[in-house]
Amino acid sequence: MRKRQIDTLKIFNHNVQEVVENEEYLVNFNCGGREIAINIHLGQAFPNEKPKLIVSPILRHHWVNPTTGEIENAPGILNYTIHSDLGRIVQAVGREFEKHPPMVVNETPSTPQHQQHHGHHHHNQPRNGNEFASESRKIASPQTQEQQDPFGLQNLTTEELTRLDIDEDVREQFIEKLPFVQHQNEEMEQLMNRIESLALDNVARREALEERKRKLEALALEFKQLGQDWDTTSQRYQRKAEDFSPQHIKELLQIAVSTADAKSDDEAQRFLCGDSDVATFLQNFIETRKLYTMRKAKEERLVQQLNALERAAF
């Protein structure tokens, strides 16, 4: 949370300088043609406790302590909570000083001639209550008036103040027209527009994400099916490889040779027992011996080839 608060300081303000990492920062503002600096001190408990803002040089302003220069009465400081944005607090202070440049402490303000004239006239001629209030407003400098009356109540007549006090609708309209309220409303509207834009962007990204998720699921199913097909084909290949291995063929040939030899022996035994005549014996015996001889030759040749392969391997 501390890092996020420091990030808001850099987002809402220009010319942010880091004096001590995570502890002290400096922001410069233009105040009536004079550059002022605001030192932001973040205590160990920040953001659970409010930051300390010190302006240099010290300004004559109802927000500023005239002795220490600490900004104590700014709305953002007075109403500070852990959910406040440090960047917005400093931004509001800087805008206040930029829009209504206060005097520097120990600096003597110049007094225009027309103010001197009215001031002298005021002391020499009596005034009724309304004229006195009007004359006082003319004598006060814009800076002092703004500091003492930030809501502009001194510019209102007694009738307007009474309506403002008793009529809630009039009071609401008056509050809505206050500059800092309008500024807050503008910032709120900008923030709402940003939130809406982010929401629309998130919806668009969600649709794209759902589409990619569907494609990924389809690819996963296809991959699973291909894996099963590969397993089946691999098993078939393994069986075929075993069936056609030279060693297996050799074993099959040996069985076939033994079978043909036994069959020829059976034909000879039948002839000797008188169970077959000469013609039948000769035909069957010659065929079985021929088959035996062919199989025996194949077996011997395969054995020679396997032995040659074994020697070559060594």
Salt bridges, closest charged atoms under 4 A:
ASP7 OD2 - LYS3 NZ 3.29
GLU24 OE2 - HIS41 NE2 3.96
ASP85 OD1 - ARG4 NH1 3.58
ASP85 OD2 - ARG88 NE 3.59
GLU96 OE2 - HIS61 NE2 2.92
GLU96 OE1 - HIS100 ND1 3.64
GLU107 OE2 - ARG34 NH2 2.89
GLU135 OE2 - HIS118 ND1 3.15
GLU187 OE1 - ARG88 NH1 3.04
GLU187 OE2 - ARG95 NH1 2.97
GLU187 OE2 - HIS183 NE2 2.99
ASP201 OD2 - ARG205 NE 2.79
GLU211 OE1 - ARG214 NH2 2.54
ASP261 OD1 - ARG289 NH1 2.84
GLU267 OE2 - ARG270 NH1 3.77
GLU299 OE1 - LYS296 NZ 3.58
